[in-house]
């Protein structure tokens, strides 16, 4: 017979919940995406995920690299490092602890997309 162990207070279930955007976050990102598609600025999107972050990638044209990334940091070191906006090279343009504030405070039309 195998040796069985009882694990109490396992944090694995709480970590599995946070592996993606929650519904309200995704809704605000998709609202922004719809607005930018109607302007003609953005054409396509995708999702990418890793062990430390999940991101919404924006494409101006179908290309190899995304033009912008809205990233949720799953293991932030500081409170204001929960959400990022990154450019094509992975440089952080803006960061915030609240996604809605990050989206509303960013002037998306003035943000230059480099081809």
Order of alpha helices (4+ residues) and beta strands (2+ residues): alpha-alpha-beta-beta-beta-beta-beta-alpha
